[in-house]
């Protein structure tokens, strides 16, 4: 892939191993559609969600694309009374990313980040490379060398 996103440049600078993927031009809109377009198990494709806590601090949660963030569990994971999703119009000024292209790597500033615990059991996870249509795949171990995060059970249990 010739195209490089800022996330890929950061990973290159950190000498972090990753596999770039693209679903640009496939018409995929949802994470599950992107996984299908790239031929990747949707259980291994994660989305990046940005929240704000009662304390007004922001938090990032990285969860499988087909799951839903449990706001109560998420709040407990970061020691907040409550958290809620930020408004879509706040995403770009806060993170530097647009909806659908938000990555846990390379935000304007670093926020406390929680990865869903299922990432521990995956050989690799795939998430946004910071631009719609582009993703990076790497092990959670490799990701931990680039950003700090903890693991948590932060999804809705069906």
C-alpha positions, 0 to 999 in steps of 0.5 A: 500500500503506497498511501501512508496515514499519520498513524502509519508514520507514527508506527514506522517512527516507533519501529512497530510492526503492523500490516496496513489494510484498505477498504477504500472504494469498497462502499463499506460503511460499518466496521462489519462491512469494512471487515468483510471487504478486507476479508478479516474476522469481524471479531478482530476488527475494533472501533475507537470510541471517545467519551467524556466522564462526569469529571469532564475528562475524556476517555477512549475505548477500543472495542470489537466493531459489532459490540456496543459500549456499556457506559456503566462498565466503561465508567467503572473501568476508568473510575468515573461515576458516569461516562457518555459518548462525546457529540460527533461535532466535538470529535475532530477538534478534540482528537484531530480525527473524524467520525469513522476514522478515529484511531487510538494512536496519534490523537491531538493529546493522549486520553486514558485508553481502555481496550476490550479484554477480548483483544488479549486473546487475539493474535492481532487486532485491526483498527482505524489508521486515522483515515476512513478506508484505512486500517492497521493490524497489529498485536496488542503487545505491539500496540502497548509499545506505542500507547498506554492502555489497560484492558477492561470488560466494557461491552454490553453483555447480551 
